[in-house]
């Protein structure tokens, strides 16, 4: 799994100038005199990762030398400032080169050159308020993410899942797991065992691509919680994953799973996830709710109701309608939901 870096990058005028110069637009690294400032190896790596001859760049001063040495191609960077994540990128080439850095950014008067340079394989501007991160398990309300920070493995997984970030490393790893099975089935040969499939022996080359950040569910959930008057929504980490919304109540709790579409595929995904979350929900879980941007088909509603799951869907801006499962069915299914529940 890739590392995740919190990178302050927009909080002061100098940072915003850097943003404008090397994140808003790609930088040509092949023309004189900038190309002459690169070592042959640095030039070779940049050409391999960015065959167009241009890339977006960011950097860090010597105060972050040890932190930067931990990073690798494919790691995820959240560029932050003014209470928002303002951009998300995947690291390409990393190197240390003060003259090249100084050709892009003026050295800091106190900290010196931004000589820890890294290119970005992908970059997408976003507007994600810190409140979305604070709602995730393990993060603290009011944390303004001061200073470069590399998240631990648990928090990295939480933020990638919670913000809907699809990393290239994970995508390629999944593909590497699937390909041996598909090849064996096509050729009618033996399928290797699970342990072998999980050994990352297949190599692949990272490449420039459009970064995938799934925001529809988050925006839908924001509007739904706003309609309920919830100022600080909370999510729950379970062994089955992170819930989209957890609403405790005196007699139990409600778990909400949001989906970006209401077609049968997403209805079935919501059903499976809610049933998985339910057995791990403290409280216990007394209501499971699937949230959609539009009303599912009658067949989709019937499928959810068969398992006692409510459906909530958007009808107008800030207006949602609940199609509740029959009370008798929901009550009867609660014992099934709660099997194996903690406590």
C-alpha positions as a Markdown table, in Angstrom:
| # | Residue | x | y | z |
|---|---|---|---|---|
| 1 | Unk | 0.0 | 0.0 | 0.0 |
| 2 | Unk | 1.3 | 3.5 | -0.8 |
| 3 | Unk | 2.4 | 5.9 | 1.9 |
| 4 | Unk | 0.2 | 9.0 | 2.3 |
| 5 | Unk | 1.8 | 12.5 | 2.8 |
| 6 | Unk | 0.1 | 15.6 | 4.2 |
| 7 | Unk | 1.9 | 18.4 | 2.4 |
| 8 | Unk | 1.0 | 22.0 | 3.4 |
| 9 | Unk | 1.2 | 24.0 | 0.2 |
| 10 | Unk | -1.3 | 26.8 | 0.1 |
| 11 | Unk | -1.2 | 28.6 | 3.4 |
| 12 | Unk | 1.0 | 31.6 | 2.6 |
| 13 | Unk | 1.8 | 33.8 | -0.4 |
| 14 | Unk | 5.1 | 32.1 | -1.2 |
| 15 | Unk | 3.4 | 28.6 | -1.2 |
| 16 | Unk | 0.6 | 29.9 | -3.5 |
| 17 | Unk | 3.2 | 31.3 | -5.9 |
| 18 | Unk | 4.9 | 27.9 | -6.0 |
| 19 | Unk | 1.5 | 26.3 | -6.6 |
| 20 | Unk | 0.8 | 28.6 | -9.5 |
| 21 | Unk | 4.3 | 28.0 | -11.0 |
| 22 | Unk | 4.6 | 24.2 | -10.8 |
| 23 | Unk | 1.2 | 22.7 | -9.9 |
| 24 | Unk | -1.2 | 24.7 | -11.9 |
| 25 | Unk | 0.8 | 23.9 | -15.1 |
| 26 | Unk | 3.4 | 21.3 | -16.0 |
| 27 | Unk | 7.1 | 22.5 | -16.1 |
| 28 | Unk | 9.2 | 21.7 | -19.2 |
| 29 | Unk | 12.3 | 20.0 | -17.9 |
| 30 | Unk | 13.9 | 19.4 | -21.3 |
| 31 | Unk | 14.9 | 22.9 | -22.4 |
| 32 | Unk | 18.0 | 24.9 | -21.5 |
| 33 | Unk | 19.1 | 26.0 | -19.0 |
| 34 | Unk | 16.9 | 23.9 | -16.8 |
| 35 | Unk | 17.8 | 20.6 | -18.5 |
| 36 | Unk | 21.5 | 21.3 | -17.9 |
| 37 | Unk | 20.9 | 21.4 | -14.1 |
| 38 | Unk | 19.7 | 17.8 | -14.0 |
| 39 | Unk | 22.1 | 14.9 | -13.6 |
| 40 | Unk | 22.1 | 12.3 | -16.4 |
| 41 | Unk | 20.3 | 9.8 | -14.1 |
| 42 | Unk | 17.7 | 12.4 | -13.0 |
| 43 | Unk | 17.0 | 13.3 | -16.7 |
| 44 | Unk | 16.7 | 9.6 | -17.6 |
| 45 | Unk | 14.2 | 9.0 | -14.8 |
| 46 | Unk | 12.1 | 12.0 | -15.6 |
| 47 | Unk | 12.0 | 11.0 | -19.3 |
| 48 | Unk | 10.9 | 7.5 | -18.4 |
| 49 | Unk | 8.1 | 8.7 | -16.0 |
| 50 | Unk | 7.1 | 11.8 | -18.1 |
| 51 | Unk | 7.8 | 11.1 | -21.8 |
| 52 | Unk | 6.0 | 14.3 | -22.7 |
| 53 | Unk | 9.0 | 16.3 | -21.4 |
| 54 | Unk | 6.9 | 18.1 | -18.8 |
| 55 | Unk | 5.7 | 17.4 | -15.3 |
| 56 | Unk | 4.2 | 19.1 | -12.2 |
| 57 | Unk | 6.7 | 19.4 | -9.4 |
| 58 | Unk | 6.9 | 20.1 | -5.6 |
| 59 | Unk | 9.7 | 20.2 | -3.2 |
| 60 | Unk | 10.8 | 20.3 | 0.5 |
| 61 | Unk | 13.7 | 21.9 | 2.3 |
| 62 | Unk | 16.6 | 20.2 | 4.2 |
| 63 | Unk | 14.5 | 20.1 | 7.3 |
| 64 | Unk | 12.5 | 17.3 | 5.6 |
| 65 | Unk | 15.5 | 15.3 | 4.3 |
| 66 | Unk | 14.8 | 12.2 | 6.5 |
| 67 | Unk | 11.0 | 12.3 | 5.8 |
| 68 | Unk | 11.6 | 12.5 | 2.0 |
| 69 | Unk | 13.9 | 9.5 | 2.1 |
| 70 | Unk | 10.9 | 7.4 | 3.1 |
| 71 | Unk | 8.9 | 8.2 | 0.0 |
| 72 | Unk | 8.7 | 6.2 | -3.3 |
| 73 | Unk | 7.0 | 6.5 | -6.7 |
| 74 | Unk | 3.3 | 5.9 | -6.3 |
| 75 | Unk | 2.9 | 7.4 | -2.9 |
| 76 | Unk | 0.0 | 9.8 | -2.5 |
| 77 | Unk | 0.3 | 13.4 | -1.6 |
| 78 | Unk | -2.5 | 15.5 | -0.1 |
| 79 | Unk | -1.7 | 19.2 | -0.8 |
| 80 | Unk | -3.3 | 21.3 | 1.9 |
| 81 | Unk | -4.0 | 24.9 | 2.9 |
| 82 | Unk | -6.7 | 27.2 | 4.3 |
| 83 | Unk | -8.7 | 24.4 | 5.9 |
| 84 | Unk | -8.9 | 22.3 | 2.8 |
| 85 | Unk | -7.2 | 19.5 | 0.8 |
| 86 | Unk | -6.7 | 21.5 | -2.4 |
| 87 | Unk | -5.0 | 18.9 | -4.6 |
| 88 | Unk | -4.2 | 15.2 | -4.6 |
| 89 | Unk | -1.2 | 13.7 | -6.5 |
| 90 | Unk | 0.8 | 10.6 | -7.0 |
| 91 | Unk | 4.6 | 10.8 | -6.7 |
| 92 | Unk | 6.7 | 10.1 | -9.7 |
| 93 | Unk | 10.5 | 10.8 | -9.6 |
| 94 | Unk | 12.2 | 11.8 | -6.4 |
| 95 | Unk | 15.7 | 13.4 | -6.3 |
| 96 | Unk | 17.8 | 16.0 | -4.4 |
| 97 | Unk | 19.0 | 18.9 | -6.6 |
| 98 | Unk | 19.2 | 22.4 | -5.3 |
| 99 | Unk | 20.1 | 24.2 | -8.6 |
| 100 | Unk | 17.1 | 22.6 | -10.3 |
| 101 | Unk | 14.8 | 23.4 | -7.4 |
| 102 | Unk | 16.1 | 27.0 | -7.4 |
| 103 | Unk | 15.2 | 27.3 | -11.1 |
| 104 | Unk | 11.5 | 26.8 | -10.1 |
| 105 | Unk | 11.2 | 28.2 | -6.6 |
| 106 | Unk | 13.0 | 30.9 | -4.7 |
| 107 | Unk | 14.9 | 29.5 | -1.7 |
| 108 | Unk | 13.2 | 30.1 | 1.7 |
| 109 | Unk | 15.1 | 32.9 | 3.6 |
| 110 | Unk | 15.5 | 30.7 | 6.7 |
| 111 | Unk | 15.2 | 27.1 | 5.6 |
| 112 | Unk | 17.1 | 27.3 | 2.3 |
| 113 | Unk | 16.5 | 25.6 | -1.0 |
| 114 | Unk | 13.5 | 23.3 | -1.7 |
| 115 | Unk | 16.1 | 20.8 | -2.9 |
| 116 | Unk | 14.0 | 17.6 | -2.2 |
| 117 | Unk | 12.2 | 17.6 | -5.6 |
| 118 | Unk | 9.5 | 15.3 | -6.7 |
| 119 | Unk | 7.4 | 15.1 | -9.8 |
| 120 | Unk | 3.8 | 14.1 | -9.9 |
| 121 | Unk | 2.5 | 11.2 | -12.1 |
| 122 | Unk | -1.0 | 12.5 | -11.6 |
| 123 | Unk | -2.6 | 15.6 | -10.0 |
| 124 | Unk | -6.1 | 16.7 | -9.5 |
| 125 | Unk | -7.3 | 19.9 | -7.8 |
| 126 | Unk | -10.0 | 19.3 | -5.2 |
| 127 | Unk | -11.8 | 21.2 | -2.5 |
| 128 | Unk | -12.1 | 18.8 | 0.5 |
| 129 | Unk | -12.7 | 20.5 | 3.9 |
| 130 | Unk | -10.7 | 19.2 | 6.8 |
| 131 | Unk | -14.0 | 18.3 | 8.4 |
| 132 | Unk | -14.2 | 15.3 | 6.1 |
| 133 | Unk | -10.9 | 14.0 | 7.4 |
| 134 | Unk | -11.8 | 14.9 | 11.0 |
| 135 | Unk | -14.9 | 12.6 | 10.6 |
| 136 | Unk | -12.7 | 9.6 | 9.8 |
| 137 | Unk | -11.7 | 7.2 | 12.6 |
| 138 | Unk | -8.3 | 8.1 | 14.1 |
| 139 | Unk | -8.3 | 11.7 | 13.1 |
| 140 | Unk | -8.9 | 14.6 | 15.5 |
| 141 | Unk | -11.3 | 17.5 | 15.1 |
| 142 | Unk | -9.4 | 20.8 | 14.8 |
| 143 | Unk | -6.2 | 19.3 | 13.4 |
| 144 | Unk | -5.0 | 21.8 | 10.9 |
| 145 | Unk | -2.2 | 19.5 | 9.5 |
| 146 | Unk | 0.7 | 21.9 | 10.2 |
| 147 | Unk | 4.0 | 20.7 | 8.7 |
| 148 | Unk | 4.8 | 17.8 | 6.3 |
| 149 | Unk | 3.4 | 14.6 | 7.8 |
| 150 | Unk | 3.6 | 11.0 | 6.6 |
| 151 | Unk | 0.7 | 9.0 | 7.9 |
| 152 | Unk | 1.1 | 5.6 | 9.6 |
| 153 | Unk | -0.3 | 2.6 | 7.7 |
| 154 | Unk | -3.7 | 2.6 | 9.4 |
| 155 | Unk | -4.3 | 6.3 | 8.9 |
| 156 | Unk | -3.1 | 6.0 | 5.3 |
| 157 | Unk | -5.6 | 3.2 | 4.5 |
| 158 | Unk | -8.3 | 5.1 | 6.3 |
| 159 | Unk | -7.8 | 8.3 | 4.4 |
| 160 | Unk | -7.5 | 6.6 | 1.0 |
| 161 | Unk | -10.7 | 4.7 | 1.6 |
| 162 | Unk | -12.5 | 7.6 | 3.3 |
| 163 | Unk | -11.8 | 10.1 | 0.6 |
| 164 | Unk | -12.3 | 7.7 | -2.2 |
| 165 | Unk | -8.8 | 7.9 | -3.6 |
| 166 | Unk | -7.8 | 5.1 | -6.0 |
| 167 | Unk | -4.0 | 4.8 | -6.0 |
| 168 | Unk | -2.2 | 3.5 | -9.0 |
| 169 | Unk | -0.1 | 1.1 | -6.8 |
| 170 | Unk | -3.3 | -0.6 | -5.5 |
| 171 | Unk | -4.9 | -0.7 | -8.9 |
| 172 | Unk | -1.9 | -2.4 | -10.5 |
| 173 | Unk | -1.5 | -4.7 | -7.5 |
| 174 | Unk | -5.1 | -5.9 | -7.9 |
| 175 | Unk | -4.5 | -6.4 | -11.6 |
| 176 | Unk | -1.4 | -8.5 | -10.8 |
| 177 | Unk | -3.5 | -10.7 | -8.5 |
| 178 | Unk | -6.2 | -11.2 | -11.1 |
| 179 | Unk | -4.0 | -11.9 | -14.2 |
| 180 | Unk | -2.5 | -15.3 | -13.0 |
| 181 | Unk | -6.0 | -16.7 | -12.3 |
| 182 | Unk | -7.4 | -15.5 | -15.6 |
| 183 | Unk | -4.4 | -16.9 | -17.5 |
| 184 | Unk | -4.8 | -20.2 | -15.8 |
| 185 | Unk | -8.5 | -20.4 | -16.6 |
| 186 | Unk | -7.9 | -19.4 | -20.3 |
| 187 | Unk | -5.2 | -22.1 | -20.7 |
| 188 | Unk | -6.9 | -24.8 | -18.5 |
| 189 | Unk | -3.9 | -25.0 | -16.2 |
| 190 | Unk | -3.6 | -25.1 | -12.4 |
| 191 | Unk | -4.4 | -22.0 | -10.4 |
| 192 | Unk | -1.6 | -21.2 | -8.0 |
| 193 | Unk | -2.5 | -21.1 | -4.3 |
| 194 | Unk | -3.6 | -17.9 | -2.5 |
| 195 | Unk | -0.2 | -17.3 | -0.9 |
| 196 | Unk | 1.5 | -17.3 | -4.3 |
| 197 | Unk | -1.1 | -15.0 | -5.7 |
| 198 | Unk | -0.3 | -12.5 | -2.9 |
| 199 | Unk | 3.4 | -12.5 | -3.6 |
| 200 | Unk | 4.2 | -9.3 | -5.5 |
| 201 | Unk | 6.5 | -10.9 | -8.0 |
| 202 | Unk | 5.1 | -9.2 | -11.1 |
| 203 | Unk | 6.8 | -5.9 | -11.8 |
| 204 | Unk | 5.0 | -3.0 | -13.5 |
| 205 | Unk | 5.9 | 0.5 | -14.5 |
| 206 | Unk | 4.0 | 3.4 | -13.0 |
| 207 | Unk | 3.0 | 5.9 | -15.7 |
| 208 | Unk | 1.2 | 9.2 | -16.0 |
| 209 | Unk | -2.5 | 8.9 | -15.7 |
| 210 | Unk | -5.6 | 10.7 | -14.5 |
| 211 | Unk | -5.9 | 10.3 | -10.8 |
| 212 | Unk | -9.2 | 8.8 | -9.7 |
| 213 | Unk | -10.9 | 10.4 | -6.7 |
| 214 | Unk | -14.5 | 9.3 | -6.1 |
| 215 | Unk | -16.3 | 12.3 | -4.7 |
| 216 | Unk | -19.9 | 11.7 | -5.5 |
| 217 | Unk | -20.6 | 9.7 | -2.4 |
| 218 | Unk | -18.9 | 12.3 | -0.2 |
| 219 | Unk | -20.9 | 15.1 | -1.7 |
| 220 | Unk | -24.2 | 13.1 | -1.4 |
| 221 | Unk | -23.4 | 12.4 | 2.2 |
| 222 | Unk | -22.5 | 16.0 | 3.0 |
| 223 | Unk | -25.9 | 17.1 | 1.6 |
| 224 | Unk | -27.7 | 14.4 | 3.6 |
| 225 | Unk | -26.1 | 15.2 | 6.9 |
| 226 | Unk | -26.8 | 18.9 | 6.3 |
| 227 | Unk | -30.5 | 18.0 | 5.7 |
| 228 | Unk | -30.4 | 16.2 | 9.1 |
| 229 | Unk | -28.8 | 19.2 | 10.8 |
| 230 | Unk | -25.7 | 17.1 | 11.7 |
| 231 | Unk | -22.7 | 19.5 | 12.1 |
| 232 | Unk | -20.0 | 16.9 | 12.9 |
| 233 | Unk | -20.8 | 13.6 | 11.3 |
| 234 | Unk | -18.8 | 10.6 | 12.4 |
| 235 | Unk | -17.7 | 7.4 | 10.7 |
| 236 | Unk | -16.9 | 4.1 | 12.2 |
| 237 | Unk | -13.9 | 1.9 | 11.6 |
| 238 | Unk | -14.8 | -1.8 | 11.6 |
| 239 | Unk | -12.9 | -5.0 | 10.6 |
| 240 | Unk | -15.1 | -4.9 | 7.5 |
| 241 | Unk | -14.1 | -1.3 | 6.5 |
| 242 | Unk | -15.1 | 2.3 | 7.3 |
| 243 | Unk | -18.8 | 3.2 | 7.4 |
| 244 | Unk | -20.0 | 6.3 | 5.5 |
| 245 | Unk | -22.0 | 7.5 | 8.5 |
| 246 | Unk | -22.6 | 6.2 | 12.0 |
| 247 | Unk | -25.5 | 7.6 | 14.0 |
| 248 | Unk | -25.6 | 6.4 | 17.6 |
| 249 | Unk | -29.0 | 6.5 | 19.4 |
| 250 | Unk | -30.2 | 5.5 | 22.9 |
| 251 | Unk | -31.6 | 2.2 | 21.7 |
| 252 | Unk | -28.7 | 1.3 | 19.3 |
| 253 | Unk | -27.2 | 2.8 | 16.2 |
| 254 | Unk | -27.8 | 3.5 | 12.5 |
| 255 | Unk | -25.2 | 2.7 | 9.8 |
| 256 | Unk | -25.5 | 4.5 | 6.5 |
| 257 | Unk | -23.7 | 3.5 | 3.2 |
| 258 | Unk | -23.8 | 6.1 | 0.4 |
| 259 | Unk | -23.5 | 5.1 | -3.3 |
| 260 | Unk | -22.9 | 7.3 | -6.3 |
| 261 | Unk | -25.6 | 5.5 | -8.4 |
| 262 | Unk | -28.8 | 3.7 | -7.8 |
| 263 | Unk | -28.5 | 0.9 | -10.4 |
| 264 | Unk | -28.7 | -2.7 | -9.3 |
| 265 | Unk | -24.9 | -3.1 | -9.0 |
| 266 | Unk | -24.7 | -0.3 | -6.4 |
| 267 | Unk | -27.8 | -1.5 | -4.6 |
| 268 | Unk | -26.1 | -4.9 | -4.2 |
| 269 | Unk | -22.9 | -3.3 | -3.1 |
| 270 | Unk | -24.7 | -1.3 | -0.5 |
| 271 | Unk | -26.5 | -4.3 | 0.7 |
| 272 | Unk | -23.4 | -6.4 | 1.1 |
| 273 | Unk | -21.4 | -3.6 | 2.9 |
| 274 | Unk | -24.2 | -2.8 | 5.3 |
| 275 | Unk | -24.6 | -6.5 | 6.3 |
| 276 | Unk | -20.9 | -6.7 | 6.8 |
| 277 | Unk | -20.7 | -3.6 | 8.9 |
| 278 | Unk | -23.7 | -4.5 | 11.0 |
| 279 | Unk | -22.1 | -7.4 | 12.9 |
| 280 | Unk | -19.2 | -5.1 | 13.9 |
| 281 | Unk | -21.2 | -2.1 | 14.9 |
| 282 | Unk | -21.3 | -1.2 | 18.6 |
| 283 | Unk | -24.7 | -0.1 | 19.9 |
| 284 | Unk | -25.9 | -2.6 | 18.5 |
| 285 | Unk | -27.0 | -1.8 | 14.9 |
| 286 | Unk | -30.8 | -1.3 | 14.9 |
| 287 | Unk | -31.1 | 0.4 | 11.5 |
| 288 | Unk | -29.2 | -0.1 | 8.3 |
| 289 | Unk | -29.7 | 2.6 | 5.5 |
| 290 | Unk | -28.6 | 2.7 | 1.9 |
| 291 | Unk | -28.3 | 6.2 | 0.6 |
| 292 | Unk | -28.6 | 7.0 | -3.2 |
| 293 | Unk | -28.7 | 10.1 | -5.4 |
| 294 | Unk | -32.0 | 8.9 | -7.0 |
| 295 | Unk | -34.7 | 6.3 | -6.3 |
| 296 | Unk | -33.7 | 2.7 | -7.1 |
| 297 | Unk | -36.0 | 0.5 | -9.1 |
| 298 | Unk | -38.8 | -1.3 | -7.4 |
| 299 | Unk | -36.7 | -4.5 | -7.6 |
| 300 | Unk | -33.8 | -2.7 | -6.0 |
| 301 | Unk | -36.0 | -1.5 | -3.1 |
| 302 | Unk | -37.5 | -4.9 | -2.7 |
| 303 | Unk | -34.0 | -6.4 | -2.4 |
| 304 | Unk | -33.0 | -4.0 | 0.3 |
| 305 | Unk | -36.3 | -4.4 | 2.2 |
| 306 | Unk | -36.0 | -8.2 | 2.1 |
| 307 | Unk | -33.0 | -7.8 | 4.5 |
| 308 | Unk | -34.7 | -5.1 | 6.6 |
| 309 | Unk | -32.6 | -2.3 | 5.1 |
| 310 | Unk | -34.0 | 1.1 | 4.6 |
| 311 | Unk | -33.5 | 3.2 | 1.4 |
| 312 | Unk | -33.0 | 6.9 | 1.5 |
| 313 | Unk | -32.8 | 8.8 | -1.8 |
| 314 | Unk | -32.5 | 12.4 | -2.9 |
| 315 | Unk | -35.6 | 14.0 | -4.4 |
| 316 | Unk | -34.5 | 17.7 | -4.5 |
| 317 | Unk | -31.6 | 19.8 | -3.2 |
| 318 | Unk | -31.3 | 19.1 | 0.6 |
| 319 | Unk | -34.4 | 17.0 | 0.4 |
| 320 | Unk | -34.4 | 13.2 | 0.9 |
| 321 | Unk | -37.1 | 10.6 | 1.1 |
| 322 | Unk | -36.9 | 7.4 | 3.2 |
| 323 | Unk | -38.4 | 4.2 | 1.9 |
| 324 | Unk | -38.3 | 2.2 | 5.1 |
| 325 | Unk | -38.2 | -1.5 | 5.3 |
| 326 | Unk | -41.3 | -3.1 | 6.8 |
| 327 | Unk | -40.9 | -2.8 | 10.6 |
| 328 | Unk | -41.7 | -6.5 | 11.1 |
| 329 | Unk | -39.0 | -7.5 | 8.6 |
| 330 | Unk | -36.4 | -5.1 | 10.1 |
| 331 | Unk | -37.1 | -6.3 | 13.6 |
| 332 | Unk | -36.8 | -9.9 | 12.5 |
| 333 | Unk | -33.6 | -9.3 | 10.6 |
| 334 | Unk | -31.8 | -7.5 | 13.5 |
| 335 | Unk | -30.8 | -10.8 | 15.1 |
| 336 | Unk | -29.2 | -11.8 | 11.8 |
| 337 | Unk | -27.4 | -8.4 | 11.5 |
| 338 | Unk | -26.1 | -8.6 | 15.0 |
| 339 | Unk | -24.6 | -12.1 | 14.9 |
| 340 | Unk | -21.0 | -11.9 | 16.1 |
| 341 | Unk | -21.4 | -8.3 | 17.3 |
| 342 | Unk | -18.8 | -7.1 | 19.9 |
| 343 | Unk | -19.8 | -7.0 | 23.5 |
